[in-house]
Amino acid sequence: MAAKRGKVYTIILQPETDPDFAGYHNASVPALPGCFSYGTTREKALSTDNIKGAIELCLEDLEAARERIPDERVERASK
């Protein structure tokens, strides 16, 4: 999870499936549609230069457009 501006967001990290990019990892933030990045390693995908920076940019864009900053929604499957 990444915390920005007092908010905490879940980051989904998945290995790249394209053989041309073997070893890369894709990172996305479900609460912020369109917010994604990647890195050549898990650590780089999660870095400030990558997904954490993308979160910051997404939040800046939402603020500039005076749109609501989404809260993280957590849903748990019932047994």
Wavefront OBJ file of the C-alpha trace (Angstrom):
o trace
v 0.000 0.000 0.000
v 1.132 3.532 -0.669
v 0.226 6.568 1.446
v -0.048 9.968 -0.216
v -1.650 13.105 1.188
v -3.016 11.176 4.134
v -4.578 8.516 1.914
v -3.550 4.888 1.623
v -3.927 3.078 -1.682
v -3.515 -0.561 -2.574
v -0.985 -1.256 -5.311
v -1.439 -4.359 -7.447
v 1.905 -5.718 -8.607
v 1.976 -8.307 -11.384
v 4.787 -9.825 -13.417
v 4.767 -8.881 -17.097
v 3.464 -11.702 -19.306
v 5.014 -10.491 -22.577
v 8.187 -12.546 -23.154
v 9.899 -9.469 -24.616
v 9.651 -7.874 -21.158
v 10.505 -10.892 -18.996
v 11.419 -9.844 -15.466
v 9.431 -6.581 -15.587
v 6.610 -5.901 -13.142
v 3.441 -3.871 -13.713
v 1.946 -1.815 -10.896
v -1.575 -0.381 -10.795
v -3.862 1.329 -8.288
v -7.491 0.124 -8.468
v -8.829 3.177 -6.587
v -7.250 5.488 -9.184
v -8.314 4.258 -12.644
v -5.566 4.813 -15.191
v -2.845 5.030 -12.539
v -0.192 2.521 -13.454
v 3.526 2.113 -13.973
v 6.143 -0.597 -14.342
v 9.714 -1.406 -13.439
v 12.485 -3.780 -14.361
v 12.248 -5.241 -10.831
v 9.566 -5.381 -8.126
v 11.438 -2.754 -6.139
v 11.708 -0.373 -9.094
v 8.024 -0.832 -9.978
v 7.110 0.197 -6.407
v 9.572 3.098 -6.217
v 8.844 6.803 -5.981
v 10.101 7.176 -9.545
v 7.452 4.730 -10.728
v 4.074 3.891 -9.143
v 4.433 6.120 -6.092
v 5.243 9.015 -8.412
v 2.309 8.062 -10.652
v -0.026 8.179 -7.630
v 1.221 11.655 -6.768
v 0.670 12.849 -10.349
v -2.837 11.348 -10.468
v -3.748 13.107 -7.223
v -2.301 16.417 -8.476
v -4.366 16.108 -11.672
v -7.541 15.397 -9.687
v -6.881 18.385 -7.414
v -6.190 20.681 -10.383
v -9.473 19.613 -11.970
v -11.203 20.058 -8.585
v -12.353 16.472 -8.691
v -12.885 14.301 -5.642
v -9.842 12.402 -4.376
v -10.988 8.769 -4.131
v -10.802 6.859 -0.877
v -9.577 3.312 -0.842
v -12.478 0.875 -0.867
v -11.898 -2.430 0.808
v -14.300 -5.248 0.115
v -14.049 -8.568 1.818
v -15.612 -11.715 0.512
v -17.983 -13.317 2.958
v -17.498 -16.954 3.844
l 1 2 3 4 5 6 7 8 9 10 11 12 13 14 15 16 17 18 19 20 21 22 23 24 25 26 27 28 29 30 31 32 33 34 35 36 37 38 39 40 41 42 43 44 45 46 47 48 49 50 51 52 53 54 55 56 57 58 59 60 61 62 63 64 65 66 67 68 69 70 71 72 73 74 75 76 77 78 79
